[in-house]
Amino acid sequence: MNKTYKLQLSKEEMKQYGYQVIDTIVEHFNTENTKHPVAYASREEMDDLFKIEAPKKAANYKDVLDFVTNKVLPNSNIVTHPKSYSFVPGPSNYVSVMADTLATGFNIFSGGWTASPAAAELEIVTMNWLLKLFKFPPIKGGGIFTSGGSMANLTALATARRQVCGDDFSKAIIYLSDQAHSSNIKAIRVLGFKKEQVRIIPTDIAYKIAINKLKNAIAKDRLEGFHPFCIIATAGTTNTGSIDALNDIAKICRAEKLWFHIDGAYGAAAILSKKGSQLLKGIEKADSLTIDPHKWLFQPYEMGCLLVRNHKWLHQTFTEKPEYLRDIEGNTSEINFYDHGIQLTRRFRALKLYMSIKTFGLSAFKKAITYSIDLAEDVENLLFCKIKLF
């Protein structure tokens, strides 16, 4: 049979192809500082460049790779560029890129234990590292790696709804600030809540959720017969980087018996620094916490994460037992992550965070984050001095 019908290259062609891809990536890492961080192109220009009918005949693999290298990559923003200020994500790292290559090359399915015990175990181990970092319960706590913060927030709110409201959430009310990330509103809408069930609480002069206004809103809703069930706090807003008063909100949640979710996709990783850990006091009191390793933990896309105080909450919310999965059930210690989230089919996301932490050590991540904060403060002080001069 002709090799093109098998969707395969020869061993020698695969090696040449791979070497060229790796050389291209390495060259990019070493020269990205000299490139423009932003790509400018109109839809018309991109259509002229790429819009063709799907070819019926094979092309030379080198020509296709050269086309992508010369036309696709240069027309994409370089979000890891040191002068890329428009996006929150921080730089990637080469070890994680290679880890993703391995995970994709071996096409590892990390949904269930039986399909890949090692993938499931590495996700458990890496998740436990994060649980310890954020001072969540080490044995009782759990979590899941997701495609990003948006999916982590959706998973958290689905869990909160199930655990607090059960099947009837018709009178449930959820609270968040006017600075909360839009992914939370999107998640609320996807989960079937009406606009009338959402309370957008104004922020104070520091862009933190106004505590007294939050308390008043909860009291008013209870008097009117509604069921307050969840507060979403933010640990690093997208607009200003502000962090809500986490300890104060935790007290409200405890007194009112509300679910406490923290969206820390942007800023939660600052806990690795001394200054950041002070600002994030109370983050360990959350019922659920979103973090985004593909932001300030220097991972390539896609990698979000949800941590919860009790791993059983995820299992109780998402487990389904169709016939085609019943014959592969193991013992209770063998976690099937398709029972802990929305996805059944999952890529092996844990590998890149695991390998990069193992390779560089957590202290390197701490230094990188501390340097980022110090640099931001230096820039802020410089701008303040210039303002005073004028």
C-alpha positions in Angstrom: 0.0 0.0 0.0 1.3 3.5 -0.8 2.6 5.2 2.3 0.5 8.3 1.8 -2.6 6.2 2.4 -1.2 5.2 5.7 -0.8 8.8 6.9 2.9 7.9 7.6 6.4 9.1 6.8 9.4 6.8 6.6 11.7 6.6 9.6 14.3 8.7 8.0 11.7 11.3 6.9 10.3 11.4 10.4 13.7 12.1 11.8 14.4 14.9 9.3 11.0 16.4 9.9 11.4 16.3 13.7 14.9 17.8 13.6 13.7 20.6 11.4 10.8 21.3 13.8 13.1 21.2 16.9 15.6 23.5 15.1 12.8 25.9 14.3 11.6 26.0 18.0 15.1 26.4 19.4 15.9 29.2 16.9 12.7 30.9 18.0 13.6 30.7 21.7 17.0 32.2 21.0 15.9 35.0 18.7 12.4 36.0 19.8 13.8 39.1 21.5 14.7 40.4 18.0 11.3 39.9 16.5 8.2 42.1 16.6 5.9 40.9 19.3 2.7 41.8 17.5 1.5 40.5 14.1 -0.7 42.9 12.0 -2.8 41.4 9.3 -6.3 41.9 8.0 -8.8 39.1 7.2 -8.5 39.8 3.5 -4.7 39.4 3.7 -5.0 36.1 5.6 -7.6 34.9 3.1 -5.3 35.7 0.2 -2.5 33.8 1.9 -4.2 30.7 3.2 -7.7 30.2 1.7 -7.6 27.3 -0.7 -9.7 24.1 -1.1 -8.5 21.0 0.7 -6.0 19.4 -1.6 -6.8 15.9 -2.8 -3.2 15.0 -3.7 -0.2 14.8 -1.4 2.4 17.5 -1.2 6.1 17.2 -0.2 6.2 17.4 3.6 9.2 19.7 3.6 7.3 22.2 1.5 4.3 22.1 3.9 6.5 22.6 6.9 8.4 25.5 5.2 5.1 27.2 4.3 4.0 27.0 8.0 7.4 28.2 9.2 7.5 31.1 6.8 3.9 32.2 6.6 1.9 31.0 9.7 4.3 31.5 12.5 5.4 35.0 11.6 1.8 36.1 11.3 1.1 35.1 15.0 1.7 37.3 18.0 4.7 36.3 20.2 3.1 36.3 23.7 6.4 35.2 25.2 8.2 38.3 23.9 9.6 40.5 26.6 7.7 43.5 25.1 4.4 41.7 24.8 2.3 43.7 27.3 -1.2 43.0 25.9 -1.8 39.5 27.3 -1.6 38.2 30.9 0.3 34.9 30.1 4.0 34.8 30.9 6.8 33.2 29.1 6.7 29.5 28.3 9.7 27.2 28.8 11.5 24.8 26.5 11.2 21.7 28.8 7.4 22.1 28.9 7.3 22.5 25.2 9.2 19.2 24.8 7.0 17.6 27.4 3.9 18.5 25.3 5.7 17.1 22.3 6.1 13.8 24.0 2.6 13.7 25.3 1.2 14.5 21.8 3.7 12.2 20.1 2.6 9.2 22.2 -1.0 10.3 22.0 -1.5 9.6 25.7 -5.1 9.5 26.9 -5.3 10.8 30.4 -8.9 10.5 31.1 -8.8 7.2 33.0 -6.5 5.1 35.1 -6.7 2.0 32.9 -5.8 3.9 29.8 -2.7 5.3 31.4 -1.8 4.7 35.0 1.3 6.8 34.7 -0.5 9.8 33.3 -3.2 9.6 36.1 -0.5 9.2 38.8 1.5 12.2 37.5 -1.6 14.3 37.6 -2.3 13.3 41.2 1.3 14.0 42.2 1.5 17.4 40.4 -1.9 18.3 41.8 -0.7 17.4 45.3 2.3 19.8 44.8 -0.2 22.6 44.1 -2.5 21.6 47.0 0.5 22.0 49.3 1.5 25.3 47.8 -1.9 26.8 48.4 -2.3 25.1 51.8 -5.4 23.1 50.8 -6.1 19.8 52.7 -3.4 17.4 51.5 -5.3 14.1 51.5 -8.9 15.3 51.3 -8.3 18.0 48.7 -8.1 17.4 45.0 -8.4 19.0 41.6 -8.1 18.6 37.9 -6.1 20.2 35.0 -8.2 21.9 32.4 -7.7 23.7 29.1 -7.5 27.1 30.9 -9.0 29.3 33.6 -12.4 29.6 31.8 -12.9 25.8 31.9 -11.6 25.7 35.5 -14.2 28.4 36.5 -17.0 26.5 34.7 -16.0 23.3 36.5 -15.9 25.0 39.9 -19.3 26.7 39.5 -20.9 23.4 38.3 -19.5 21.7 41.4 -20.7 24.5 43.6 -24.2 24.4 42.2 -24.4 20.6 42.6 -23.0 20.6 46.2 -25.0 23.6 47.5 -28.2 23.6 45.5 -28.7 20.1 44.3 -31.1 19.8 41.4 -33.1 23.0 42.1 -31.2 26.2 41.6 -34.2 28.3 40.6 -33.7 30.7 43.5 -30.0 30.5 43.8 -28.0 33.8 43.8 -24.3 34.2 42.9 -22.2 37.2 43.8 -19.1 38.7 42.1 -17.5 42.0 41.6 -17.6 44.4 38.6 -13.9 43.5 38.1 -14.4 39.7 37.9 -13.2 38.0 34.8 -15.8 37.6 32.0 -15.3 33.8 32.0 -17.3 33.7 35.2 -20.3 35.4 33.6 -20.0 33.0 30.7 -19.8 30.0 33.0 -22.9 31.2 34.9 -24.8 31.6 31.6 -23.7 28.2 30.4 -24.9 26.6 33.6 -28.4 27.9 33.0 -28.6 30.7 35.6 -30.8 33.7 34.6 -29.5 37.2 34.6 -31.7 38.0 37.6 -29.7 35.4 39.6 -26.4 37.3 39.3 -25.4 40.1 41.6 -22.6 42.3 40.3 -21.2 44.0 43.4 -19.4 47.4 42.9 -15.7 47.7 43.9 -14.1 50.2 46.2 -11.3 52.7 45.4 -8.8 49.9 45.2 -11.0 47.9 42.8 -11.7 45.3 45.5 -15.2 44.0 46.0 -17.0 46.3 48.4 -17.5 44.2 51.5 -20.4 46.2 53.1 -22.3 46.3 49.8 -21.8 42.5 49.4 -23.2 41.9 52.9 -26.2 44.1 52.2 -26.9 42.4 48.9 -26.9 39.0 50.7 -29.2 40.2 53.5 -31.6 41.7 51.0 -31.8 38.5 48.9 -32.5 36.4 52.0 -35.3 38.8 53.0 -36.8 38.4 49.5 -36.8 34.6 49.7 -33.8 33.9 47.5 -31.0 31.4 48.1 -27.6 33.0 48.2 -25.2 30.1 47.4 -21.8 31.3 46.1 -19.4 34.2 46.1 -16.7 34.5 43.5 -13.6 36.5 44.7 -10.7 37.5 42.4 -7.0 37.0 43.2 -5.6 39.3 40.5 -8.1 41.1 38.4 -7.4 41.4 34.7 -7.8 45.2 34.6 -5.8 46.2 37.6 -4.3 43.1 39.3 -6.3 43.9 42.5 -6.9 41.1 45.0 -10.2 41.0 46.9 -10.2 40.9 50.7 -10.1 37.1 50.8 -10.2 36.7 54.6 -13.2 39.0 54.9 -15.1 37.1 52.2 -14.2 33.8 53.8 -15.8 35.0 57.0 -18.9 35.9 55.2 -19.1 32.6 53.4 -18.6 30.7 56.6 -21.3 32.7 58.4 -23.8 32.6 55.6 -22.9 29.0 54.5 -22.0 30.0 51.0 -19.6 28.4 48.5 -16.3 30.4 48.3 -14.7 30.3 44.9 -11.6 32.2 44.1 -10.6 33.0 40.5 -6.8 33.2 40.8 -6.1 32.5 37.2 -4.0 35.7 36.9 -2.5 36.3 40.3 -2.7 33.1 42.5 0.8 32.0 41.5 2.2 35.1 43.2 1.9 33.0 46.4 5.4 31.7 45.5 6.9 35.1 46.3 7.1 36.6 49.8 5.2 39.8 48.9 2.6 37.8 46.9 1.9 35.4 49.8 1.1 38.3 52.1 -1.4 39.7 49.6 -3.0 36.3 49.1 -3.7 35.6 52.8 -7.0 33.7 53.0 -6.7 32.0 49.6 -6.4 28.7 51.5 -9.9 29.1 52.8 -11.6 28.8 49.4 -13.8 25.8 48.6 -12.5 26.0 45.1 -9.6 27.8 43.5 -8.8 28.5 39.8 -5.2 28.9 38.9 -3.6 29.1 35.4 -0.2 27.5 35.0 -0.1 28.8 31.4 0.1 32.2 32.9 2.5 32.8 35.8 3.8 29.3 36.1 5.5 29.6 32.7 3.7 26.8 30.9 2.7 26.8 27.2 -1.0 26.7 26.2 -3.2 25.0 27.2 -3.1 24.5 31.0 -5.6 25.7 33.6 -6.2 24.1 37.0 -9.0 23.8 39.5 -8.3 22.9 43.2 -11.0 21.9 45.6 -11.0 21.3 49.4 -12.7 17.9 48.9 -12.0 15.7 45.8 -15.3 13.9 46.4 -17.1 17.0 45.3 -15.8 16.6 41.8 -16.6 12.9 41.7 -20.1 13.5 43.0 -20.7 16.2 40.4 -19.3 14.7 37.2 -19.4 10.9 37.5 -21.4 9.0 34.9 -21.3 5.2 34.5 -22.2 4.3 30.9 -21.9 0.6 30.0 -18.7 1.1 28.0 -16.9 2.3 31.1 -18.2 -0.1 33.7 -15.8 -2.9 32.7 -12.7 -0.8 33.4 -13.4 0.3 37.0 -10.6 -0.2 39.3 -10.3 0.4 43.1 -11.1 3.7 44.6 -7.5 4.9 44.8 -7.2 4.7 41.0 -8.5 8.1 40.0 -10.3 8.4 36.7 -10.1 12.1 35.9 -13.0 11.9 33.5 -15.1 11.5 36.7 -13.7 14.8 38.0 -14.5 17.2 35.2 -16.4 17.8 32.0 -14.0 16.1 29.5 -13.9 12.4 28.9 -11.1 12.6 26.4 -8.2 14.5 27.9 -4.7 15.2 26.8 -1.8 14.6 29.2 -1.5 18.2 30.5 0.2 17.3 33.8 3.4 16.1 32.1 4.7 19.6 31.2 4.2 21.1 34.6 5.7 18.0 36.2 8.8 17.9 34.0 9.5 21.6 34.3 9.3 21.6 38.1 11.4 18.5 38.3 14.0 20.0 35.9 14.3 23.5 37.3 13.0 23.1 40.8 10.3 25.1 42.5 12.9 27.7 43.7 13.5 28.8 40.1 9.8 29.5 39.7 9.8 31.5 43.0 12.8 33.6 41.8 11.1 34.2 38.4 7.9 35.4 40.0 9.7 37.5 42.6 11.7 39.1 39.9 8.5 39.9 37.9 6.9 41.6 41.0 10.1 43.6 41.7 10.3 44.7 38.1 6.7 45.9 38.1 7.3 47.8 41.3 10.4 49.5 39.8 8.5 50.5 36.7 5.6 51.8 38.9 8.0 53.9 41.0 9.7 55.3 37.9 6.4 56.3 36.4 5.4 57.9 39.7 8.6 59.9 39.8 8.1 61.2 36.3 4.5 62.2 37.1 5.7 64.2 40.1 8.3 65.9 37.9 5.6 67.2 35.6 
